[in-house]
Amino acid sequence: MSIIIKNGTVLTASQSYQADVYCDDGVIKAIGKDLDIPSGAEVIDASGQLVMPGGIDPHTHMQLPFMGTVASEDFFTGTAAG
């Protein structure tokens, strides 16, 4: 599956700039301005949005007790990408 994220503000560790991000089968293949859209690719318009290629969010709550309840996430659901 191909995805192209168009018109976003790409953030890296050292800079930010307007660009597109092309991914194929879950792998970043290209980052640049005005990338060609491959036939059949899903296009996401990221105008006005931040895009962090390769960035991850490791924050999750697994079975966290809070005000008499417990978060429903366990290790397998809390660490699954998606």
DORO-65258 format. One record per residue: residue number from 1; residue in one letter; x, y, z of N, C-alpha, C in turn. Coordinates in Angstrom, 3 decimals. Layout:
<drenfis>
- NUM,A,X,Y,Z,X,Y,Z,X,Y,Z
...
</drenfis>
This chain:
<drenfis>
- 1,M,0.841,-1.181,0.000,0.000,0.000,0.000,0.886,1.243,0.000
- 2,S,0.592,2.154,-0.879,1.343,3.407,-0.983,0.541,4.551,-0.376
- 3,I,1.239,5.402,0.360,0.628,6.589,0.965,1.535,7.770,0.673
- 4,I,0.941,8.886,0.273,1.718,10.116,0.131,1.055,11.193,0.986
- 5,I,1.845,11.779,1.861,1.378,12.843,2.739,1.844,14.151,2.107
- 6,K,0.893,14.957,1.644,1.201,16.169,0.878,1.114,17.423,1.742
- 7,N,1.995,18.374,1.445,1.901,19.754,1.937,2.066,19.938,3.444
- 8,G,2.688,18.994,4.121,2.874,19.124,5.563,4.143,19.880,5.915
- 9,T,4.251,20.273,7.174,5.490,20.847,7.693,6.278,19.696,8.305
- 10,V,7.329,19.277,7.612,8.151,18.154,8.054,9.099,18.637,9.149
- 11,L,9.124,17.909,10.261,10.020,18.226,11.371,11.087,17.147,11.482
- 12,T,12.341,17.575,11.589,13.441,16.657,11.876,14.109,17.144,13.158
- 13,A,15.167,16.476,13.568,15.874,16.887,14.780,16.505,18.264,14.633
- 14,S,16.747,18.701,13.385,17.477,19.954,13.195,16.758,21.018,12.368
- 15,Q,15.627,20.695,11.750,14.982,21.687,10.889,13.502,21.387,10.690
- 16,S,12.793,22.358,10.116,11.413,22.161,9.684,11.257,22.811,8.316
- 17,Y,10.465,22.170,7.447,10.279,22.680,6.093,9.025,22.062,5.482
- 18,Q,8.461,22.744,4.480,7.293,22.243,3.766,7.726,21.137,2.808
- 19,A,7.045,19.996,2.863,7.412,18.886,1.980,6.313,17.833,1.966
- 20,D,6.482,16.868,1.069,5.635,15.687,0.973,6.438,14.498,1.482
- 21,V,5.727,13.478,1.969,6.373,12.245,2.423,5.693,11.087,1.703
- 22,Y,6.491,10.259,1.028,5.971,9.100,0.309,6.381,7.828,1.036
- 23,C,5.395,6.985,1.357,5.635,5.700,2.028,5.063,4.581,1.169
- 24,D,5.774,3.468,1.129,5.300,2.289,0.409,5.547,1.068,1.285
- 25,D,4.504,0.301,1.527,4.579,-0.883,2.390,5.177,-0.563,3.755
- 26,G,4.803,0.588,4.318,5.241,0.957,5.654,6.645,1.509,5.758
- 27,V,7.288,1.761,4.613,8.661,2.270,4.593,8.677,3.643,3.931
- 28,I,9.344,4.616,4.565,9.492,5.938,3.958,10.429,5.808,2.768
- 29,K,9.931,6.165,1.578,10.719,6.043,0.348,11.271,7.377,-0.133
- 30,A,10.569,8.482,0.151,11.033,9.792,-0.329,10.415,10.903,0.508
- 31,I,11.191,11.967,0.684,10.719,13.199,1.309,11.191,14.335,0.418
- 32,G,10.267,15.194,-0.013,10.659,16.300,-0.873,9.467,17.144,-1.262
- 33,K,9.738,18.213,-1.990,8.679,19.110,-2.447,8.045,18.571,-3.721
- 34,D,6.732,18.681,-3.795,5.964,18.340,-4.998,6.297,16.956,-5.542
- 35,L,6.313,15.940,-4.671,6.562,14.575,-5.129,5.432,14.122,-6.039
- 36,D,5.754,13.321,-7.047,4.738,12.742,-7.917,3.889,11.763,-7.114
- 37,I,2.613,11.717,-7.430,1.704,10.808,-6.744,1.639,9.506,-7.535
- 38,P,2.100,8.404,-6.940,2.041,7.119,-7.642,0.590,6.690,-7.866
- 39,S,0.348,5.992,-8.946,-0.984,5.497,-9.256,-1.481,4.608,-8.119
- 40,G,-2.695,4.864,-7.663,-3.300,4.048,-6.618,-2.905,4.411,-5.198
- 41,A,-2.063,5.418,-5.030,-1.620,5.803,-3.683,-2.728,6.539,-2.937
- 42,E,-2.814,6.304,-1.643,-3.706,7.084,-0.795,-3.038,8.432,-0.556
- 43,V,-3.771,9.513,-0.754,-3.223,10.857,-0.580,-3.818,11.475,0.683
- 44,I,-2.938,11.952,1.552,-3.354,12.625,2.781,-2.894,14.076,2.688
- 45,D,-3.845,15.014,2.791,-3.495,16.436,2.755,-3.142,16.877,4.169
- 46,A,-1.879,17.192,4.392,-1.396,17.597,5.713,-1.169,19.103,5.796
- 47,S,-1.838,19.871,4.949,-1.694,21.331,4.984,-1.965,21.847,6.392
- 48,G,-1.048,22.657,6.907,-1.203,23.215,8.239,-0.904,22.244,9.369
- 49,Q,-0.412,21.053,9.022,-0.132,20.030,10.026,1.362,19.740,10.110
- 50,L,1.808,19.235,11.258,3.193,18.817,11.435,3.330,17.347,11.062
- 51,V,4.422,17.015,10.374,4.702,15.636,9.967,6.084,15.281,10.504
- 52,M,6.165,14.175,11.248,7.442,13.750,11.835,7.801,12.369,11.303
- 53,P,8.438,12.306,10.123,8.773,11.010,9.539,9.662,10.195,10.472
- 54,G,9.241,8.979,10.758,10.028,8.101,11.620,9.856,8.376,13.096
- 55,G,9.084,9.396,13.441,8.875,9.718,14.852,7.961,8.699,15.511
- 56,I,8.182,8.441,16.770,7.323,7.522,17.513,6.860,8.195,18.795
- 57,D,5.760,7.735,19.316,5.248,8.201,20.599,5.244,7.011,21.552
- 58,P,6.230,6.924,22.424,6.320,5.765,23.308,5.414,5.848,24.540
- 59,H,4.648,6.917,24.667,3.831,7.129,25.860,2.579,6.262,25.816
- 60,T,2.383,5.455,26.827,1.147,4.688,26.961,0.901,4.385,28.435
- 61,H,-0.332,4.125,28.772,-0.695,3.727,30.136,-1.162,2.284,30.068
- 62,M,-0.478,1.403,30.778,-0.872,-0.001,30.773,-1.358,-0.402,32.154
- 63,Q,-2.624,-0.770,32.199,-3.280,-1.198,33.430,-3.015,-0.215,34.572
- 64,L,-3.135,1.073,34.249,-2.901,2.149,35.208,-4.146,2.369,36.069
- 65,P,-4.022,2.214,37.386,-5.169,2.520,38.246,-5.396,4.032,38.309
- 66,F,-6.656,4.457,38.156,-6.976,5.878,38.191,-8.409,6.067,38.663
- 67,M,-8.573,6.716,39.784,-9.888,7.065,40.332,-10.849,5.876,40.358
- 68,G,-10.370,4.755,40.860,-11.230,3.585,40.998,-11.396,2.761,39.740
- 69,T,-10.717,3.138,38.657,-10.766,2.355,37.419,-9.349,1.917,37.071
- 70,V,-9.247,1.059,36.074,-7.937,0.612,35.589,-7.941,0.725,34.074
- 71,A,-6.893,1.370,33.501,-6.787,1.471,32.037,-6.836,0.070,31.438
- 72,S,-7.534,-0.088,30.334,-7.743,-1.416,29.755,-6.564,-1.926,28.943
- 73,E,-5.575,-1.087,28.684,-4.429,-1.521,27.883,-3.578,-2.531,28.640
- 74,D,-3.170,-3.598,27.933,-2.165,-4.506,28.472,-0.912,-4.363,27.610
- 75,F,0.108,-5.147,27.838,1.357,-5.003,27.086,1.120,-5.132,25.584
- 76,F,0.324,-6.097,25.167,0.154,-6.361,23.736,-0.649,-5.274,23.035
- 77,T,-1.717,-4.789,23.663,-2.490,-3.724,23.010,-1.835,-2.364,23.200
- 78,G,-1.157,-2.156,24.318,-0.531,-0.869,24.602,0.712,-0.588,23.789
- 79,T,1.345,-1.635,23.263,2.568,-1.442,22.479,2.357,-1.687,20.993
- 80,A,1.141,-1.985,20.583,0.858,-2.239,19.165,0.781,-0.926,18.404
- 81,A,1.426,-0.872,17.251,1.323,0.303,16.381,-0.018,0.253,15.676
- 82,G,-0.598,1.402,15.445,-1.834,1.372,14.697,-2.684,2.476,15.053
</drenfis>
